[in-house]
Amino acid sequence: MRYLTLSLTLFILLLLGCSNSSQKTNNQYSLPFKEINRVSENPILSPSSLAWESKDLFNPTSIEVDGRIALLYRAEDSTGIGIWNGTSRIGIAWSEDGVNFKREDKPVLEPSEPYELPGGCEDPRVVKIEDTFYLTYTAYDGKTARLCLASSKDLYNWTKHGPLFPDLGWTKAGAIVPQKINGKYYMYFGEHGIWLASSPDLLNWELVQEDHILPLRPNMFDSNVTECGPTPIITDKGILVVYNGAEKTDKGRIYQTGWAYFSLENPQKLLYRSDEPFFHPQELSEKTGQVANVVFVEGLTFFKGKWFMYYGMADSHIGVAVSQ
């Protein structure tokens, strides 16, 4: 009996050790906030009476500029419904508190090139490096989505630099790491799995490797879509990449949000990937809309001592969740 008791004790200690080890790993590569909650004002932005943003408003990126939050968002008009489903433009709104926004009457980025028409300019992601803002966005010609780049000094006047990977065909969702690493800039991008690209000058990009560094995972929340979210965050643990995952269920496709860490010395090296999402459709305006059951995060900004996470709600409205 004494030996049985000893064996059981050792077994329990082993289980506790494994549990503590797992918890340590999770804590080591955790999110920069313990809890993040939706604000009661959601949705914070919705379609307006202006024709260019009259149908749907969603998928915003965010950045702090001179003590305010700038929100660049995708807006759809009502043209082409059932064909390309509305032409998209990029609008801008400003906030002093991160929740209440005043938007401009005119878009800051409109489709003008053949590869942008008729679908438009979609899903912006913005980063500021030195004195220049760099905006990645998806150009959609009605058949093919192409990841494109534009640059600006003031968020209003943009120079378009065209598709970044013309030979890859369908490409989306570019999230540029906000600092040079080993003499190069890096960008995580992709929709059905995430690639890594590098650049010497932020304008010319090439794949680091042919296969995905963050692939789809069968039978998990990111089994159908694994798509980059906001601008990556540099931490003392590595490069934090928040991404949007989707899985097919008997209720249709559900979009949820996960995260991963990559090495700061080697952005190609995956250090950690969450097994569970930390954000999922919960409110009615996230479960019903142009596309049901979608929370799609593209903005995450530390502002006035809190994290503000901006996201599309069912491809119809814009919401924000704030850390406590």
C-alpha positions in Angstrom: 0.0 0.0 0.0 2.9 2.3 0.8 4.4 1.8 -2.7 1.0 2.4 -4.3 0.5 5.6 -2.3 4.0 6.7 -3.4 3.3 5.9 -7.0 0.0 7.8 -7.0 1.8 10.8 -5.4 4.5 10.8 -8.1 1.8 10.5 -10.8 -0.1 13.5 -9.4 3.1 15.6 -9.1 4.0 14.7 -12.7 0.5 15.9 -13.8 0.9 19.1 -11.9 4.3 19.6 -13.4 3.0 19.2 -16.9 0.1 21.5 -16.1 2.5 24.2 -14.7 4.7 23.8 -17.8 1.8 24.3 -20.1 0.7 27.3 -18.2 4.2 28.7 -18.3 4.3 28.4 -22.0 0.9 30.1 -22.4 2.0 32.9 -20.0 5.3 33.4 -21.9 3.6 33.9 -25.2 0.4 35.4 -24.0 -1.5 38.4 -25.4 -0.5 41.9 -24.1 -3.8 42.1 -22.2 -5.5 39.7 -19.8 -9.0 40.7 -20.8 -10.5 42.7 -23.6 -14.2 43.6 -23.7 -16.6 45.1 -26.2 -17.7 48.6 -25.5 -21.4 49.3 -25.0 -21.4 51.8 -27.8 -20.8 49.0 -30.5 -21.1 49.3 -33.4 -19.1 52.5 -33.3 -19.4 53.1 -37.0 -22.1 52.0 -39.5 -23.1 52.7 -43.1 -24.1 56.3 -43.7 -26.2 58.2 -46.2 -23.2 58.9 -48.3 -23.3 56.8 -51.5 -19.8 55.4 -51.2 -20.4 54.0 -47.7 -24.1 53.4 -47.8 -24.1 49.6 -48.0 -21.5 48.2 -45.5 -18.7 49.4 -43.3 -16.1 47.0 -41.9 -12.5 45.8 -41.5 -10.7 48.8 -40.0 -7.0 49.4 -39.3 -5.9 51.8 -36.6 -2.9 53.9 -35.7 -2.2 56.7 -33.2 -1.3 60.0 -34.7 -0.6 63.1 -32.5 -2.6 61.9 -29.6 -5.6 60.7 -31.6 -6.7 57.4 -33.1 -6.9 57.3 -36.9 -9.2 54.6 -38.3 -8.9 53.7 -41.9 -11.8 51.4 -42.9 -13.4 49.6 -45.8 -16.7 51.0 -47.1 -18.9 49.4 -49.8 -21.4 51.1 -52.0 -24.5 49.4 -53.5 -23.3 48.9 -57.0 -22.7 45.4 -58.4 -24.7 43.5 -55.8 -24.7 39.8 -56.8 -21.8 40.4 -59.2 -18.8 41.9 -57.3 -21.1 42.9 -54.4 -20.3 46.6 -54.1 -17.3 48.7 -54.9 -15.0 49.3 -51.9 -13.2 52.5 -50.9 -11.0 53.4 -47.9 -12.4 56.0 -45.6 -10.9 57.7 -42.5 -12.2 58.6 -39.1 -10.6 60.2 -36.0 -11.1 59.8 -32.3 -9.9 61.5 -29.1 -10.9 58.6 -26.9 -10.7 55.6 -29.1 -14.5 55.0 -29.1 -16.3 58.0 -30.5 -15.2 58.8 -34.1 -15.7 61.6 -36.5 -15.5 60.5 -40.1 -14.5 62.4 -43.2 -17.1 62.9 -46.0 -14.8 61.6 -48.8 -12.7 58.5 -49.0 -8.9 58.8 -48.9 -8.3 55.9 -51.3 -10.4 55.1 -54.3 -10.1 52.5 -57.1 -8.5 54.0 -60.2 -6.5 51.2 -61.7 -7.7 48.3 -63.9 -6.6 45.8 -61.2 -8.9 47.7 -58.7 -12.0 47.8 -60.8 -14.9 47.2 -60.3 -14.4 45.6 -56.9 -12.3 48.4 -55.4 -9.8 48.9 -52.6 -10.4 46.6 -49.6 -9.2 45.7 -46.1 -6.5 48.3 -45.2 -3.6 47.7 -42.8 -1.4 50.7 -41.9 2.0 51.1 -40.4 4.2 54.2 -39.9 8.0 53.8 -40.5 10.1 56.9 -40.0 8.0 59.7 -41.5 5.9 57.7 -44.0 2.7 55.7 -43.7 2.5 52.4 -45.6 -0.9 51.0 -46.4 -1.4 47.5 -47.6 -4.8 46.8 -49.2 -6.6 44.3 -51.4 -7.4 45.4 -55.0 -10.2 43.4 -56.5 -11.0 43.5 -60.2 -14.1 41.3 -59.8 -12.2 38.1 -60.4 -8.8 38.2 -58.6 -7.8 39.8 -55.3 -4.3 41.3 -55.4 -2.3 42.5 -52.4 -1.2 46.1 -53.1 0.7 48.9 -51.4 0.3 52.7 -51.1 2.4 55.3 -49.2 1.6 58.7 -47.7 3.0 61.4 -45.5 -0.4 62.5 -44.1 -2.9 59.6 -44.5 -4.9 61.6 -47.1 -2.7 61.8 -50.2 -1.6 58.3 -51.2 0.9 57.1 -53.9 0.0 53.7 -55.2 2.8 51.2 -55.8 0.8 48.5 -57.4 0.4 44.8 -56.7 3.2 43.3 -54.6 3.1 39.7 -55.9 1.8 39.8 -59.4 3.0 36.2 -60.1 1.2 34.7 -57.2 -2.3 35.4 -58.4 -4.8 35.7 -55.5 -3.1 37.4 -52.6 -4.5 39.4 -49.6 -3.8 40.7 -46.1 -0.4 42.2 -45.7 0.8 43.0 -42.2 4.2 44.8 -42.2 6.5 44.4 -39.1 7.1 48.0 -38.0 10.9 47.9 -37.8 13.9 46.5 -39.7 15.3 43.1 -38.6 18.8 42.1 -39.7 18.8 44.8 -42.3 15.4 43.9 -43.9 11.7 44.7 -43.5 9.3 41.8 -43.2 5.6 41.3 -43.9 3.2 38.5 -43.0 0.5 38.1 -45.5 -2.1 35.6 -46.8 -5.6 34.3 -46.4 -5.6 30.5 -46.7 -2.4 30.2 -44.8 0.2 32.9 -44.0 3.4 33.6 -46.0 6.4 35.7 -45.0 8.0 38.2 -47.4 11.0 40.5 -47.0 12.0 43.8 -48.5 15.1 46.1 -48.5 13.0 49.3 -49.0 9.3 48.6 -48.1 8.4 48.8 -51.8 9.9 45.7 -53.4 9.0 42.4 -51.8 9.9 38.8 -52.3 8.8 35.5 -50.6 11.1 34.2 -47.9 9.9 30.6 -48.4 7.5 29.0 -50.8 5.3 27.3 -48.3 3.2 28.8 -45.5 4.8 29.6 -42.2 1.4 29.6 -40.6 -0.7 27.0 -42.4 -4.3 26.0 -42.1 -4.9 23.5 -39.3 -7.5 20.7 -39.8 -10.3 20.5 -37.3 -9.4 23.7 -35.6 -10.8 27.3 -35.5 -8.4 28.2 -38.4 -9.0 25.2 -40.6 -10.6 27.1 -43.5 -9.0 30.6 -43.2 -5.8 31.7 -41.6 -5.5 35.4 -42.5 -3.3 38.2 -41.1 -4.8 40.8 -38.8 -3.4 44.0 -37.5 0.2 45.4 -37.7 2.5 42.9 -35.8 3.6 44.0 -32.4 7.2 43.9 -31.3 7.6 42.5 -27.8 10.4 41.2 -25.6 9.1 37.7 -26.4 9.1 38.1 -30.1 6.8 39.3 -32.9 3.2 39.0 -32.0 0.9 38.3 -35.0 -2.8 38.5 -34.3 -4.7 36.7 -37.1 -8.2 35.9 -38.2 -9.2 32.2 -38.5 -12.3 30.6 -39.9 -13.7 27.1 -39.8 -16.6 25.5 -41.5 -19.3 24.2 -39.2 -22.9 22.9 -39.6 -24.0 26.5 -39.0 -21.7 27.8 -41.8 -18.3 29.4 -41.6 -17.4 31.1 -38.3 -14.6 33.7 -38.1 -12.6 33.9 -34.8 -9.3 35.5 -33.7 -6.1 33.8 -32.7 -2.5 34.7 -32.2 1.1 33.5 -32.8 4.6 34.6 -31.9 7.6 34.6 -34.2 11.3 35.1 -33.4 12.5 38.6 -33.4 15.9 37.4 -34.6 14.4 35.2 -37.3 10.8 36.2 -38.3 10.5 32.9 -40.1 10.7 30.9 -36.9 7.4 30.2 -35.2 7.6 30.2 -31.4 4.0 29.7 -30.4 0.5 29.5 -31.9 -2.7 29.5 -29.9 -4.9 26.4 -30.0 -8.0 28.4 -29.1 -9.3 31.7 -30.3 -9.5 34.6 -27.8 -12.3 36.5 -29.7 -15.4 35.1 -31.4 -18.8 36.3 -32.7 -21.0 37.0 -29.7 -23.3 40.0 -30.3 -26.2 40.0 -32.7 -24.4 42.5 -35.0 -21.5 40.0 -35.3 -23.7 37.0 -36.0 -26.0 38.6 -38.6 -25.1 40.9 -41.5 -23.6 40.7 -45.0 -21.6 37.7 -43.9 -22.9 35.9 -40.7 -20.7 35.0 -37.8 -17.7 37.2 -38.4 -15.4 39.2 -36.1 -12.5 40.3 -38.3 -9.7 42.1 -36.5 -7.4 44.5 -38.4 -6.6 47.2 -35.9 -4.8 46.9 -32.5 -3.4 50.0 -30.9 -2.1 50.9 -27.5 -3.7 54.2 -26.6 -3.9 56.1 -23.3 -2.8 53.1 -21.3 -5.2 50.6 -22.9 -5.4 48.3 -25.9 -8.0 49.2 -28.5 -8.9 46.4 -30.9 -11.0 47.3 -33.9 -12.8 44.8 -36.0 -15.4 44.2 -38.6 -18.8 42.9 -37.4 -20.4 40.5 -39.9 -18.9 42.5 -42.8 -21.4 45.2 -42.0 -20.3 47.4 -39.1 -17.3 48.4 -37.1 -16.8 47.5 -33.4 -14.1 48.0 -30.8 -13.0 46.0 -27.7 -10.9 47.6 -25.0 -8.5 46.1 -22.5 -9.3 46.7 -18.8 
